[in-house]
Amino acid sequence: MTAVTEATDVLRLTERINRIEISATMAVVAEADKLRQAGVDVVDLSVGEPHFLTPQHIKDAAIAAIQGNFTRYTAVGGTAELKNAIVARHAQDFGSGYSAEETMASVGGKHALFNAIQVLVEHGDEVILPVPYWVSFKDIVRYAGGNCVLVKSQQENDFRLTAEDIARAFTPRTKAIILNSPANPSGAVMSPEEMTEVVRLALERGIWVISDECYVYLNYSGREFSVGSLQPYRERLLVVGSLSKTYAMTGWRMGYALGPAAVIRAMQKLQSQSTSNPTSIVQKAAVAALTGPQDCVRRMRAEYIQLRDHALQGLRSLPGIRSAQPEGAFYLYPNISEYLGRQGTETAGSFARKLLNEGRVATVPGEGFGTAEHIRISYATAQKELDRGLERLRDFLASL
Ligand SMILES: Cc1ncc(COP(=O)(O)O)c(C=O)c1O
């Protein structure tokens, strides 16, 4: 009996909590931490967060909020000031036209997504997920009682799906499609035309498009695009955004949703019975981020592009490693199948574990993202650290 089923039997935990798994990325972080605490020098290419510091003017706004005693409860979905800042930023950057009633703030983009799926997905509903998918999509859908319908993308096409690929998975039970462009873990970017076509086909059938746009400002294709700009289709659109990656604010926990007012109201109802408002101080910091100068976003993006090019070149020089060209986010998703099936590296999971324990490089195995032959490498780190990691990877591969 596993520890989990044993605990379930004794403690009578719910069936729904056993439907989901702990995030694969968090499991690696924990293992790497354990090694580090034991004094091992680990190059960490597993973390999904910017290596930049939160810009000073955002931190100053939080400090001013504390000093000004802005420390009480606020409206559940955020202050009017914050809601106005969210919709104004989105309108300016993507030409959308949402009102304050059509947005809400949550405790991170993940929380906004969790709320959205809880209010939209019913037991037995099908939700279409492009593969590879971000780990949490699958578990959040399952927790709501939905069934994930997986649509596989191909590395040869840089993990890009067409609207036709997605439409082929439609059934009478399809309730929603989750898009994530730029994507975690592949870095794939769908063209605005393909995304528009997905949204059009979905609306025709009354299917929701939930678009996770947490990396929308880390799009290196030169064609930044939010489905929120497709105002004629807004009836079945829900956009999830986050300040985590855009402004290097992962620990602050601030995300938001944009969608029809009735859905936003339902999400706020759910949030009113769980976390209530996101931290008041963070809301003030978020207003500073959204309304303040945006050159910090452009600077970080320029550096990510350099790091992407550098890491991709390094990775492609390794024998037997194939990597698609990511067009956004800050991950590479190389294919390691050449090295699988050898002693101790039978699966991507065992490869990543051996790479961590023997090669002292932390990465995330592909299984958590729905593919068996890849590992995820984050290049959101200093170039020197990236080089150290790539050198270690080269030595590790030579040892197999
Ligand atoms: C695709 C995707 N969506 C959402 C999130 C959640 O971000 P946060 O909850 O920090 O806003 C992440 C974080 O890694 C992500 O990669």
The ligand as an SDF file (V2000), in Angstrom:
LIG
                    3D

 16 16  0  0  0  0  0  0  0  0999 V2000
    1.6840   28.3860  -17.9230 C   0  0  0  0  0  0  0  0  0  0  0  0
    1.6290   28.9530  -16.5560 C   0  0  0  0  0  0  0  0  0  0  0  0
    0.4710   29.4200  -16.0980 N   0  0  0  0  0  0  0  0  0  0  0  0
    0.3550   29.9280  -14.8690 C   0  0  0  0  0  0  0  0  0  0  0  0
    1.4350   29.9830  -14.0240 C   0  0  0  0  0  0  0  0  0  0  0  0
    1.2130   30.4990  -12.6620 C   0  0  0  0  0  0  0  0  0  0  0  0
    1.8450   31.6520  -12.3670 O   0  0  0  0  0  0  0  0  0  0  0  0
    1.4760   32.4840  -11.0760 P   0  0  0  0  0  0  0  0  0  0  0  0
    0.4970   31.6970  -10.2750 O   0  0  0  0  0  0  0  0  0  0  0  0
    2.7650   32.7040  -10.3600 O   0  0  0  0  0  0  0  0  0  0  0  0
    0.8800   33.7470  -11.5820 O   0  0  0  0  0  0  0  0  0  0  0  0
    2.6670   29.4900  -14.4420 C   0  0  0  0  0  0  0  0  0  0  0  0
    3.8070   29.4670  -13.5340 C   0  0  0  0  0  0  0  0  0  0  0  0
    4.7970   28.8250  -13.7260 O   0  0  0  0  0  0  0  0  0  0  0  0
    2.7730   28.9620  -15.7390 C   0  0  0  0  0  0  0  0  0  0  0  0
    3.9240   28.4850  -16.2040 O   0  0  0  0  0  0  0  0  0  0  0  0
  1  2  1  0
  2  3  1  0
  2 15  2  0
  3  4  2  0
  4  5  1  0
  5  6  1  0
  5 12  2  0
  6  7  1  0
  7  8  1  0
  8  9  2  0
  8 10  1  0
  8 11  1  0
 12 13  1  0
 12 15  1  0
 13 14  2  0
 15 16  1  0
M  END
$$$$
